[in-house]
Amino acid sequence: MRPAASITALATGLALFAMAACSSPSSQADQGGNAYGDCLVSGKRAEFKLTPEAADTLTVEASLPAPGWWNGSTPNSVKDGFEYCMAANIAYRAGLGRVKVKSVPFASLAEGKTKNFDLALSEITITDKRKEIADFSPPYLYAEQGVGVKKGAKIDSTSIHNARIGVALGTTGARFVMDRLKPAKPVKVFQSAPDMIAGLANGEVDAVVHDSTILLAFARQPKADLQVVGQYRTDEPYGALYPKGSPNKATLDRIIKQMIDDGTLTKFSAVYLGAAYGIDPTKLPYFTVGNPS
């Protein structure tokens, strides 16, 4: 995992997290207040102009829960997280008074089946196929495909080919397993990432393959029976998804690029993802795809 900005290892992010925790909110940014949950907002308010779906509101889709990215299990309970605070800062810089969160199935979101929103932020990998039905922002973070197993289980880059593997519907992890990993046993497709994690805990599969950034956050949840034992180097770009032909694309792109350049997203990586992971994802072992002979 690496942000599109300057951080290439979470060790740097954790150091920033420690500094942020020692700083007063007023020294970092303006307080967001109730309009933006618990997020700190920065930059110049109303520097940009958007034509939002709803008046004075930035409507954002996400697939919940997504710890570290959206801290809360329902739209009304989310108050912070990397992508929620990213949305809050977009709203602030566009002069919009609030952020409205809509939780939707990831597969529906990634396949362009949702409507009435301004953008989606849900750890969405930019792919050529997805660009046929939606528009995307510049990448704001890069991720790998991780391998999760129950605590104490032994899976490596050789034995995984004979394991029962679970994936989440509509994800790049599902496509990676089916097109590149090609395990000997049938792949079980779950409706969502939480369903996939539950299936692993229940013994329905031996391992799961999903974005390492997301698996690490799930592994840190209370009572989680999950450990991330490795990852495949895929360097997948995350981007904000817009409705195809959105009149706001150029302006949203400028705001996101500004947040990359001014270090806002680097800070969010430190504060929210650093706390969610507890480790440097780049230290996870890298698996190779090659099938055993």
C-alpha positions as CSV (number, residue, x, y, z in Angstrom):
1,M,0.0,0.0,0.0
2,R,1.3,3.5,-0.8
3,P,-0.4,6.8,-1.2
4,A,-0.2,8.6,-4.5
5,A,1.7,11.3,-2.7
6,S,5.0,11.0,-0.9
7,I,4.6,8.1,1.6
8,T,5.9,4.7,0.4
9,A,5.9,2.9,3.7
10,L,3.5,3.1,6.6
11,A,6.4,3.5,9.0
12,T,6.6,7.1,7.8
13,G,2.9,7.4,8.2
14,L,3.0,6.2,11.8
15,A,5.6,8.8,12.7
16,L,3.2,11.5,11.2
17,F,0.4,10.0,13.3
18,A,2.4,10.5,16.4
19,M,3.1,14.1,15.5
20,A,-0.6,14.7,14.6
21,A,-1.7,13.3,18.0
22,C,0.5,15.8,19.8
23,S,-0.7,18.8,17.8
24,S,-3.8,20.9,18.6
25,P,-6.6,20.8,16.0
26,S,-6.3,24.5,15.3
27,S,-2.6,24.1,14.4
28,Q,-3.5,21.6,11.7
29,A,-6.7,22.8,10.1
30,D,-10.2,24.2,10.8
31,Q,-12.5,22.2,12.9
32,G,-15.1,20.5,10.7
33,G,-17.8,20.4,13.4
34,N,-21.0,18.3,13.0
35,A,-21.2,19.0,9.3
36,Y,-18.1,17.0,8.6
37,G,-18.2,14.5,11.5
38,D,-14.9,14.4,13.5
39,C,-12.8,15.3,10.5
40,L,-10.3,18.2,10.3
41,V,-10.7,20.2,7.2
42,S,-8.1,22.3,5.5
43,G,-7.5,24.4,2.5
44,K,-9.6,27.4,1.4
45,R,-13.3,27.0,1.9
46,A,-15.4,27.4,-1.3
47,E,-12.3,27.7,-3.5
48,F,-14.0,25.4,-6.1
49,K,-17.5,25.3,-7.4
50,L,-19.5,22.1,-7.9
51,T,-22.9,21.3,-9.2
52,P,-23.9,18.6,-6.6
53,E,-26.7,16.1,-6.8
54,A,-28.4,17.7,-3.8
55,A,-28.2,21.3,-2.8
56,D,-25.3,22.2,-0.4
57,T,-24.5,18.5,-0.1
58,L,-21.8,16.2,-1.3
59,T,-23.4,12.8,-1.9
60,V,-20.9,10.0,-1.6
61,E,-21.3,6.3,-2.1
62,A,-19.3,3.6,-0.2
63,S,-19.6,0.0,0.7
64,L,-19.7,-0.3,4.5
65,P,-18.2,-1.4,6.8
66,A,-14.7,-0.4,5.8
67,P,-12.7,0.1,9.0
68,G,-9.9,2.7,8.6
69,W,-11.5,4.1,5.5
70,W,-15.0,4.7,6.9
71,N,-15.1,4.3,10.7
72,G,-18.7,3.2,11.4
73,S,-20.9,0.4,10.2
74,T,-23.8,2.5,8.9
75,P,-24.0,5.9,7.0
76,N,-25.3,7.7,10.1
77,S,-22.6,6.3,12.4
78,V,-19.6,7.2,10.2
79,K,-17.7,10.2,11.7
80,D,-14.2,9.8,10.3
81,G,-11.8,7.6,8.3
82,F,-9.5,8.1,5.4
83,E,-12.2,8.3,2.7
84,Y,-14.8,9.9,4.8
85,C,-12.5,12.7,5.7
86,M,-11.3,12.9,2.1
87,A,-15.0,13.5,1.2
88,A,-15.4,16.1,4.0
89,N,-12.4,18.0,2.7
90,I,-13.8,17.9,-0.9
91,A,-17.1,19.3,0.4
92,Y,-15.3,22.0,2.4
93,R,-13.1,23.2,-0.5
94,A,-16.2,23.2,-2.7
95,G,-18.2,25.3,-0.1
96,L,-20.8,22.5,0.5
97,G,-22.3,22.4,4.0
98,R,-22.5,18.6,4.5
99,V,-21.5,15.1,3.4
100,K,-24.3,12.6,2.8
101,V,-23.1,8.9,2.9
102,K,-24.9,6.2,0.9
103,S,-23.9,2.6,1.6
104,V,-24.3,0.4,-1.5
105,P,-23.1,-3.1,-2.4
106,F,-19.6,-2.9,-3.9
107,A,-20.4,-4.9,-7.0
108,S,-23.3,-2.6,-7.8
109,L,-21.1,0.4,-7.3
110,A,-18.2,-0.9,-9.4
111,E,-20.5,-2.0,-12.2
112,G,-22.2,1.4,-12.6
113,K,-25.6,0.2,-11.3
114,T,-26.1,3.0,-8.7
115,K,-27.3,6.6,-9.3
116,N,-28.0,9.9,-7.7
117,F,-24.5,10.5,-6.2
118,D,-21.6,12.8,-6.8
119,L,-18.8,10.4,-6.3
120,A,-17.9,7.1,-4.8
121,L,-15.0,6.5,-2.5
122,S,-14.7,2.8,-1.6
123,E,-11.2,1.6,-2.2
124,I,-12.0,1.2,-5.9
125,T,-9.3,0.0,-8.2
126,I,-9.2,1.9,-11.6
127,T,-9.5,-0.6,-14.4
128,D,-10.1,-0.3,-18.1
129,K,-13.3,-2.3,-17.9
130,R,-14.7,0.0,-15.1
131,K,-13.7,3.1,-17.1
132,E,-16.2,1.9,-19.8
133,I,-19.2,2.6,-17.4
134,A,-17.8,5.2,-15.0
135,D,-15.3,8.0,-14.8
136,F,-12.4,8.1,-12.3
137,S,-10.2,10.6,-10.5
138,P,-6.4,10.5,-10.6
139,P,-5.1,7.7,-8.3
140,Y,-4.9,8.7,-4.7
141,L,-3.4,5.4,-3.3
142,Y,-1.9,2.1,-4.6
143,A,-2.6,-1.3,-3.1
144,E,-1.7,-5.0,-3.4
145,Q,-3.8,-8.2,-3.2
146,G,-3.4,-9.7,0.2
147,V,-3.9,-13.3,1.4
148,G,-5.9,-13.8,4.7
149,V,-6.2,-17.0,6.7
150,K,-7.5,-17.9,10.1
151,K,-5.0,-17.3,12.9
152,G,-2.4,-20.1,13.1
153,A,-3.2,-21.5,9.6
154,K,-0.3,-22.3,7.3
155,I,-0.6,-21.0,3.8
156,D,2.2,-20.0,1.5
157,S,2.6,-19.2,-2.2
158,T,2.8,-22.9,-3.1
159,S,0.0,-24.4,-0.8
160,I,-2.5,-21.7,-1.7
161,H,-3.0,-23.3,-5.1
162,N,-4.6,-26.3,-3.4
163,A,-6.6,-24.3,-0.9
164,R,-10.3,-23.4,-0.9
165,I,-10.1,-19.6,-1.7
166,G,-12.8,-17.1,-1.1
167,V,-13.2,-13.7,-2.8
168,A,-15.7,-10.9,-2.8
169,L,-18.1,-10.3,-5.8
170,G,-17.1,-7.7,-8.3
171,T,-13.6,-7.1,-6.9
172,T,-10.2,-7.1,-8.6
173,G,-9.2,-9.7,-6.1
174,A,-11.9,-12.1,-7.5
175,R,-10.6,-11.5,-11.1
176,F,-7.0,-11.9,-9.9
177,V,-7.7,-15.3,-8.4
178,M,-9.7,-16.6,-11.4
179,D,-7.5,-15.2,-14.2
180,R,-4.0,-15.3,-12.7
181,L,-3.8,-17.5,-9.6
182,K,-6.1,-20.3,-11.0
183,P,-6.3,-22.5,-7.9
184,A,-7.0,-26.2,-8.2
185,K,-10.3,-26.0,-6.3
186,P,-13.4,-24.0,-7.1
187,V,-13.3,-20.4,-6.0
188,K,-16.1,-19.3,-3.6
189,V,-17.6,-15.9,-4.4
190,F,-19.1,-14.0,-1.5
191,Q,-21.5,-11.1,-1.9
192,S,-19.3,-8.7,0.1
193,A,-16.0,-8.4,1.9
194,P,-17.6,-8.8,5.4
195,D,-19.4,-11.9,4.1
196,M,-16.1,-13.2,2.8
197,I,-14.4,-12.6,6.2
198,A,-17.3,-14.4,8.0
199,G,-17.0,-17.3,5.6
200,L,-13.3,-17.7,6.4
201,A,-14.1,-17.6,10.1
202,N,-16.8,-20.2,9.7
203,G,-14.5,-22.6,7.8
204,E,-16.2,-22.3,4.4
205,V,-12.8,-21.4,2.8
206,D,-9.2,-21.9,3.8
207,A,-8.0,-18.5,2.6
208,V,-9.3,-15.2,1.2
209,V,-7.7,-12.9,-1.4
210,H,-8.6,-9.2,-1.2
211,D,-6.9,-5.8,-1.1
212,S,-4.2,-6.0,1.6
213,T,-5.2,-2.6,2.8
214,I,-8.7,-3.8,3.6
215,L,-7.7,-7.2,5.0
216,L,-5.3,-5.6,7.5
217,A,-8.0,-3.4,8.8
218,F,-10.4,-6.3,9.3
219,A,-7.7,-8.2,11.0
220,R,-7.4,-5.5,13.7
221,Q,-11.1,-5.6,14.6
222,P,-12.0,-7.0,18.0
223,K,-12.2,-10.8,18.1
224,A,-11.2,-11.1,14.5
225,D,-9.9,-14.6,13.6
226,L,-7.8,-13.4,10.7
227,Q,-4.2,-12.8,9.9
228,V,-2.7,-11.5,6.7
229,V,0.2,-13.9,5.7
230,G,1.3,-12.5,2.4
231,Q,0.4,-10.4,-0.6
232,Y,0.8,-10.4,-4.4
233,R,2.4,-7.4,-6.0
234,T,-0.3,-5.8,-8.2
235,D,0.2,-2.1,-7.5
236,E,-3.5,-1.3,-8.1
237,P,-4.5,2.4,-8.3
238,Y,-7.4,3.5,-6.1
239,G,-9.5,6.3,-7.5
240,A,-12.8,8.2,-6.8
241,L,-15.5,6.9,-9.1
242,Y,-17.9,9.4,-10.8
243,P,-21.0,8.9,-12.8
244,K,-20.1,8.6,-16.5
245,G,-20.0,12.0,-18.0
246,S,-20.2,13.8,-14.7
247,P,-20.0,17.6,-15.2
248,N,-18.1,17.8,-11.9
249,K,-15.2,15.5,-13.0
250,A,-12.7,18.2,-13.9
251,T,-13.3,20.1,-10.6
252,L,-13.3,17.1,-8.4
253,D,-10.0,16.0,-10.1
254,R,-8.5,19.3,-9.2
255,I,-9.5,19.1,-5.6
256,I,-8.2,15.6,-5.2
257,K,-4.9,16.5,-6.9
258,Q,-4.6,19.5,-4.6
259,M,-5.1,17.2,-1.5
260,I,-2.4,14.9,-2.8
261,D,0.0,17.8,-3.5
262,D,-0.6,19.6,-0.2
263,G,-0.1,16.5,2.0
264,T,-3.7,16.2,3.2
265,L,-4.0,12.6,2.0
266,T,-0.6,11.7,3.4
267,K,-1.8,12.9,6.9
268,F,-5.0,10.9,6.5
269,S,-3.0,7.8,5.7
270,A,-1.0,8.3,8.9
271,V,-3.9,9.0,11.2
272,Y,-6.5,6.6,9.9
273,L,-4.8,3.8,8.0
274,G,-1.8,3.7,10.3
275,A,-4.0,3.3,13.3
276,A,-6.2,0.7,11.5
277,Y,-3.3,-1.5,10.4
278,G,-0.8,-1.2,13.2
279,I,2.0,-2.5,10.8
280,D,3.8,-1.4,7.7
281,P,2.0,-3.3,4.8
282,T,5.2,-3.3,2.8
283,K,6.7,-5.7,5.3
284,L,4.3,-8.4,4.4
285,P,5.9,-11.3,2.4
286,Y,5.3,-11.2,-1.3
287,F,3.8,-14.3,-2.9
288,T,4.5,-15.3,-6.5
289,V,1.7,-16.3,-8.8
290,G,3.5,-19.3,-10.6
291,N,1.5,-22.5,-10.4
292,P,3.4,-25.4,-8.8
293,S,4.4,-28.1,-11.2
